[in-house]
Amino acid sequence: MADEDRRADGQPPLPRGWGRHPAERMLITPLMAGVGGLLAFFTVVAIVVWLPIHTFDPGASKDWAPLSDQALKGRNLFASNGCYVCHSGYSRPQDVRAGLYFLYPKISEPGDFYGSDQSPNLLGTERTGPDLSQESGWHPDDWQRAHFYDPRYMDPKSLMPDMKALFSDQQVEDLIAFVEQRSGKSGLLRYAGQLYAKHVVLANQGFPHAYKGFSGANKSIVESLPDEKLTPKGDQLEEAPNLSQIDRSYWLSGDPLPVTEANLLRGKIVFLDRCIGCHGLKGDGKGPGAKFLSPPPADFTDKDDACCGGDTGPGDFYYRILRGWPGTAMENFGDRLSVNDIWRVVLFVKTIPNGTLARNRVPEPSDYIVWQPSKELLAWVKSHQTLPDNASFQKKVVTDPFMQQAMRVFPGLAPGDNLTLNDQAHTVLSLQTAAAGIEALYEDMLNRAWADARARSEKLPPAEQKDVPPTVPGQQ
């Protein structure tokens, strides 16, 4: 193209019959764009935030229960210290299994967060820690105290900061009250089962109640009564009350994994990862968290106990790791460890009396102590708590919630079993007495919470007194 054919503005000429595109210019001014953006933003906020708040007002769910005054104080501490940032307060359908490690997670319902004592809702979103909406009753109070003091005492792998310098002894008790009462009626029922199990364990083993608040940090590990003051009644097996908290189908079970160096070493790794906060680096039950706990953690260093204890068989250990031991700080690991790893830990525990927790010590098959059932245990299961009488084999479906809770806490008891604890009073232990005790504890906690809630409601303006619905105290 010749230079003279170019236009004066430097643009090449268009082909014959073509028209040049008109100059482009902005049709929406910055002011209009800003106004439109704000309109879109506030429309979304109105639909997502404002509209649900002012139109969605569900009543209390069947599981809802008010908080006691002490629990409400604990809730305020929980909120003011930002605990909800890492711990959510509701479980969603899509993460009900992944987000929780408890035995029976429950999907939250709108009415679970009813009333002024649950507003604003402590829902949380990040979930760095486990969801706590159903925490009530899964751990005893002494576990909670040790955990708040230093979470590594209960879980050596925990990321949670310690609270030892943050709360007073009374504040810790308030915080525990909230954690143990926040899960509605189903949570209170679990908590009542935990409290009753604690009563049974302490009475049977002769231990005092655990220290309150953080005072255990400066105390010695609690000690039980002398053996002469803890005797079974008549010909009852000494370990029978302990076995009542283990499904009897596990009592005579052996470890299905072979005793190999690889399995023992893997068991040691898991033990060091998960168990030393309570059971200690020597396996003697003197870990840093032990001072807070009653009863204290088990001592695995006794060879006689490892080989011949009536409730220290491989199946007994496996069940306690899998499902926990209500009334003690031993919690369930069934959703956090594989079945094989639990059995490997059981294998390794049977080598601890031979010093396998020593630094750089690789456990060997020769370190393994074989457990064999004692003559007393075999005679007992043939004459009293016979293995075929497992409560799980009953055809009749149990619908009473208090009996269901008693059967969860004492899976080794059948409806016809009637034991006595090893305390001097020889307290009766059966599913019937356990269900009655759990019901009494549950009703007492719920009634006190209702009384506190009604007293708070009377101080509110009349328009806000609907926060306490006319439900019969203690109603299921």
Summary of the structure (lengths in Angstrom):
residues: 476
radius of gyration: 30.5
end to end distance: 93.8
largest distance: 123.9
contacts: 1422
relative contact order: 0.12
helix: 48%
strand: 1%
